[in-house]
Amino acid sequence: MKKFIITLVLVILNSAPALVSAQNGQSAMGKMTIKENEKTLNTQWQGKKIAFLGDSMTDPGNNATAAWYWQYLKELIGINYCVYAKSGYQWDGIYKMANKLYSEKADSIDAIFIWAGTNDYNHNTPLGKFFTETTQKTNFNGQTVTREHREPILCDSTFCGRINKVMSFLKTHYGNKQIVIMTPIHRAYATFSEKNVQPDENYANDLGLYLDSYIGILKQASDYWAVPLIDLHAISGLYPLYDSNTPYFHDSKTDRLHPNALGHYRLAKTIQYQLLALPSTF
């Protein structure tokens, strides 16, 4: 009987996901095993090289997870990847990463994915505007007319200006590449030190703005710059404000901000099926 019980326990442990309850509410989640029937290979994305630009959600130096969504995507759809991301980066940091990408890889990549914006919200970046408007004369059907005219604002001081600056650079240097914006996921309480405590998204930032406002700006940017948007905020299913979703995050008590390996797996599966509807190159 004892031998049977031991055998049964081993079978259960080997067949279950690598989820282990630890102290302080933390969940230690190892990398999920991708099954053959989950893969969608031999599509337009197989073998394509994607550059991922972002913050801690993408940064390979982030210790909140044992596996990242871009690693899962390699197995799920057969992409290759290079990662340009740093924890804490806002969209002005994404501009630095875009320049670094171009200086190191030039146009040797096939697509660029950007996942950022949650730190702009947390650090009280003003939303600003996408355009300045002036009155100018132009030719319409052979006649000179006066009309309102707009130009994109490229600056580091506002969220719109930062996005414009990044997108202008990418559209200039990667005009024939697929560029994809991904929205931040929902965010709940996190504390990383005595001076780094972050309330959940139901608290407005110092400007009185909620995370939703920044998500809305990213959706507008997708329209203005003619790039696809993968709305992880809406379709990933990750909702760390409820305890039922804490298995997807690093620590239920101290970090409901960063997904663990199970959370990244769910993100990768979400992105996987969105990409099947998009061309990989032009």
C-alpha positions as CSV (number, residue, x, y, z in Angstrom):
1,M,0.0,0.0,0.0
2,K,2.8,2.4,0.9
3,K,4.5,1.8,-2.4
4,F,1.2,2.4,-4.3
5,I,0.7,5.7,-2.5
6,I,4.2,6.9,-3.3
7,T,3.7,5.9,-6.9
8,L,0.4,7.7,-7.1
9,V,1.9,10.9,-5.7
10,L,4.7,10.8,-8.2
11,V,2.2,10.4,-11.1
12,I,0.2,13.4,-9.9
13,L,3.3,15.6,-9.5
14,N,4.6,14.7,-12.9
15,S,1.3,15.3,-14.7
16,A,0.3,18.6,-13.0
17,P,1.6,22.0,-13.9
18,A,4.7,23.1,-12.0
19,L,2.8,25.2,-9.5
20,V,4.1,25.1,-5.9
21,S,2.7,27.1,-3.1
22,A,5.5,28.9,-1.2
23,Q,5.6,31.2,1.8
24,N,4.2,34.7,1.8
25,G,1.6,33.8,-0.9
26,Q,4.2,33.3,-3.6
27,S,3.7,30.8,-6.4
28,A,6.8,29.2,-7.9
29,M,5.9,28.4,-11.4
30,G,8.2,26.7,-13.8
31,K,8.1,27.0,-17.5
32,M,5.0,25.3,-19.0
33,T,5.5,22.5,-21.4
34,I,4.1,23.2,-24.9
35,K,2.2,20.3,-26.4
36,E,2.4,19.5,-30.1
37,N,-1.4,20.1,-30.5
38,E,-1.0,23.6,-29.2
39,K,1.5,24.6,-32.0
40,T,0.5,26.5,-35.1
41,L,3.6,26.1,-37.2
42,N,3.9,26.4,-41.0
43,T,2.2,29.7,-41.0
44,Q,3.3,33.2,-42.2
45,W,5.2,33.6,-38.9
46,Q,7.4,30.6,-38.9
47,G,11.1,31.5,-39.0
48,K,10.4,35.2,-38.8
49,K,12.6,37.3,-36.6
50,I,10.7,39.6,-34.2
51,A,12.1,42.4,-32.1
52,F,10.3,42.9,-28.8
53,L,10.6,46.3,-27.3
54,G,9.3,46.9,-23.8
55,D,9.5,47.2,-20.0
56,S,9.7,44.6,-17.2
57,M,6.9,42.6,-18.8
58,T,9.4,41.8,-21.6
59,D,12.8,42.3,-19.9
60,P,14.6,39.0,-19.7
61,G,16.3,40.3,-16.5
62,N,12.9,40.3,-14.7
63,N,13.1,37.7,-12.0
64,A,9.3,37.4,-11.6
65,T,9.0,34.6,-14.1
66,A,10.9,31.5,-15.3
67,A,9.7,31.9,-18.8
68,W,8.6,34.8,-21.0
69,Y,5.8,35.1,-23.6
70,W,8.3,35.5,-26.4
71,Q,10.0,32.2,-25.5
72,Y,6.6,30.4,-25.6
73,L,5.9,32.1,-29.0
74,K,9.0,30.6,-30.4
75,E,7.7,27.1,-29.6
76,L,4.1,27.9,-30.5
77,I,4.5,29.6,-33.9
78,G,8.2,29.1,-34.7
79,I,9.4,32.7,-34.5
80,N,12.9,33.8,-33.8
81,Y,13.3,36.8,-31.5
82,C,15.6,39.5,-30.2
83,V,14.6,41.4,-27.0
84,Y,15.2,45.1,-26.3
85,A,13.5,45.8,-23.0
86,K,14.3,47.2,-19.5
87,S,12.3,47.2,-16.3
88,G,10.7,50.5,-15.5
89,Y,10.9,51.9,-19.0
90,Q,8.3,54.3,-20.2
91,W,7.6,55.2,-23.9
92,D,10.6,57.6,-23.9
93,G,12.7,54.6,-23.0
94,I,11.2,52.7,-25.9
95,Y,12.6,55.3,-28.2
96,K,16.1,54.5,-26.9
97,M,15.5,50.8,-27.5
98,A,14.2,51.5,-31.0
99,N,17.4,53.4,-31.8
100,K,19.5,50.6,-30.3
101,L,17.6,48.0,-32.3
102,Y,18.3,49.9,-35.6
103,S,22.0,50.4,-34.8
104,E,22.5,46.7,-34.0
105,K,20.1,45.0,-36.4
106,A,19.3,47.5,-39.1
107,D,16.5,46.0,-41.2
108,S,17.4,42.4,-40.6
109,I,14.3,41.8,-38.6
110,D,10.8,41.1,-39.9
111,A,8.5,42.6,-37.3
112,I,8.6,44.8,-34.2
113,F,6.3,44.4,-31.2
114,I,6.0,47.1,-28.5
115,W,4.6,46.5,-25.1
116,A,4.8,49.5,-22.8
117,G,2.7,52.2,-21.1
118,T,2.0,50.9,-17.6
119,N,5.0,52.9,-16.2
120,D,3.9,56.1,-18.0
121,Y,0.7,55.8,-16.0
122,N,2.5,54.9,-12.7
123,H,4.9,57.8,-13.1
124,N,2.3,60.4,-13.9
125,T,3.1,61.2,-17.5
126,P,0.7,63.8,-18.9
127,L,-1.3,62.5,-21.8
128,G,-0.8,65.5,-24.0
129,K,-2.1,65.6,-27.6
130,F,-1.1,63.8,-30.8
131,F,-1.2,66.9,-33.0
132,T,-0.7,70.6,-33.2
133,E,-3.2,72.4,-35.4
134,T,-2.7,75.5,-37.5
135,T,-4.5,77.2,-40.4
136,Q,-2.7,76.9,-43.7
137,K,-3.4,77.5,-47.4
138,T,-3.5,74.6,-49.8
139,N,-4.6,73.8,-53.3
140,F,-8.0,72.2,-53.7
141,N,-9.2,71.5,-57.2
142,G,-7.0,74.2,-58.6
143,Q,-8.1,76.9,-56.1
144,T,-6.2,78.2,-53.1
145,V,-8.2,77.5,-49.9
146,T,-7.6,78.0,-46.2
147,R,-8.0,74.9,-44.0
148,E,-7.1,73.5,-40.6
149,H,-3.8,71.6,-40.8
150,R,-2.3,69.2,-38.2
151,E,1.2,67.8,-37.6
152,P,2.2,65.1,-35.1
153,I,3.9,66.3,-31.9
154,L,7.2,64.5,-31.3
155,C,8.3,65.1,-27.7
156,D,9.3,63.3,-24.5
157,S,7.1,65.3,-22.1
158,T,3.8,63.7,-22.9
159,F,2.5,60.2,-23.5
160,C,1.2,61.1,-27.0
161,G,4.4,62.8,-27.9
162,R,6.5,59.9,-26.8
163,I,4.4,57.4,-28.8
164,N,4.6,59.7,-31.9
165,K,8.3,59.9,-31.5
166,V,8.7,56.2,-31.4
167,M,6.3,55.5,-34.2
168,S,7.8,58.2,-36.5
169,F,11.2,56.6,-36.0
170,L,10.0,53.1,-36.8
171,K,7.9,54.2,-39.7
172,T,10.9,56.0,-41.1
173,H,13.4,53.2,-40.7
174,Y,11.1,50.2,-40.9
175,G,8.4,51.3,-43.3
176,N,8.1,47.8,-44.9
177,K,8.0,45.9,-41.6
178,Q,5.1,44.7,-39.5
179,I,4.8,46.9,-36.4
180,V,2.5,45.9,-33.6
181,I,1.4,47.7,-30.4
182,M,0.4,45.7,-27.4
183,T,-1.6,47.3,-24.5
184,P,-0.5,46.8,-20.9
185,I,-2.4,44.2,-18.9
186,H,-4.5,45.1,-15.8
187,R,-2.4,45.9,-12.7
188,A,-3.0,45.2,-9.0
189,Y,-1.0,46.0,-5.8
190,A,2.7,45.6,-5.8
191,T,5.4,46.5,-3.3
192,F,9.1,46.2,-4.1
193,S,10.7,48.3,-1.4
194,E,9.7,50.8,1.3
195,K,9.8,53.6,-1.4
196,N,8.4,51.6,-4.3
197,V,4.8,50.7,-3.4
198,Q,2.4,50.8,-6.3
199,P,-1.4,50.9,-5.7
200,D,-3.8,48.9,-7.9
201,E,-5.4,50.4,-11.0
202,N,-8.5,51.5,-9.2
203,Y,-6.4,54.4,-7.9
204,A,-5.8,57.3,-10.2
205,N,-2.3,58.6,-10.6
206,D,-1.2,62.0,-9.4
207,L,-2.8,63.6,-12.5
208,G,-6.2,62.1,-11.6
209,L,-5.8,59.6,-14.6
210,Y,-6.6,55.9,-14.5
211,L,-4.7,53.3,-16.5
212,D,-7.7,53.1,-18.8
213,S,-6.8,56.6,-20.2
214,Y,-3.4,55.4,-21.3
215,I,-4.9,52.3,-22.8
216,G,-7.2,54.5,-24.8
217,I,-4.3,56.6,-26.1
218,L,-2.5,53.5,-27.3
219,K,-5.7,52.5,-29.2
220,Q,-5.8,55.9,-30.9
221,A,-2.1,55.6,-31.8
222,S,-2.8,52.3,-33.5
223,D,-5.3,54.1,-35.7
224,Y,-3.2,57.2,-36.4
225,W,-0.1,55.2,-37.3
226,A,-1.8,52.4,-39.2
227,V,-0.4,49.6,-37.1
228,P,-2.2,46.6,-35.6
229,L,-3.0,46.6,-31.9
230,I,-3.1,43.5,-29.7
231,D,-5.3,44.5,-26.8
232,L,-3.9,42.4,-23.9
233,H,-5.7,44.6,-21.5
234,A,-9.0,43.5,-22.9
235,I,-8.4,39.9,-24.2
236,S,-5.7,38.3,-22.1
237,G,-8.1,37.4,-19.4
238,L,-5.5,38.4,-16.7
239,Y,-7.2,40.2,-13.9
240,P,-5.0,40.3,-10.8
241,L,-7.4,42.4,-8.8
242,Y,-9.3,39.2,-8.0
243,D,-7.7,36.4,-6.0
244,S,-8.8,33.8,-8.6
245,N,-6.1,35.2,-10.9
246,T,-3.2,35.3,-8.5
247,P,-1.9,31.9,-9.7
248,Y,-0.9,33.8,-12.9
249,F,1.2,36.4,-11.0
250,H,4.5,36.4,-9.2
251,D,3.3,36.9,-5.6
252,S,-0.2,37.2,-4.4
253,K,0.8,39.5,-1.5
254,T,3.6,41.6,-2.9
255,D,3.5,41.5,-6.7
256,R,0.3,41.3,-8.6
257,L,1.9,43.3,-11.3
258,H,4.2,40.9,-13.0
259,P,2.9,37.6,-14.5
260,N,4.8,34.4,-13.7
261,A,5.5,31.6,-16.2
262,L,1.9,30.5,-16.2
263,G,0.8,34.1,-16.8
264,H,3.3,34.5,-19.7
265,Y,2.0,31.2,-21.1
266,R,-1.5,32.6,-21.2
267,L,-0.3,35.8,-22.8
268,A,1.6,33.9,-25.4
269,K,-1.5,31.9,-26.3
270,T,-3.5,35.1,-26.6
271,I,-0.9,36.7,-28.9
272,Q,-0.5,33.5,-30.9
273,Y,-4.0,33.5,-32.2
274,Q,-4.0,37.2,-32.9
275,L,-0.9,36.9,-35.1
276,L,-2.6,34.3,-37.3
277,A,-4.8,37.0,-38.6
278,L,-1.8,39.4,-39.4
279,P,0.8,39.3,-42.2
280,S,4.3,38.8,-40.9
281,T,6.0,40.8,-43.6
282,F,5.1,43.1,-46.5
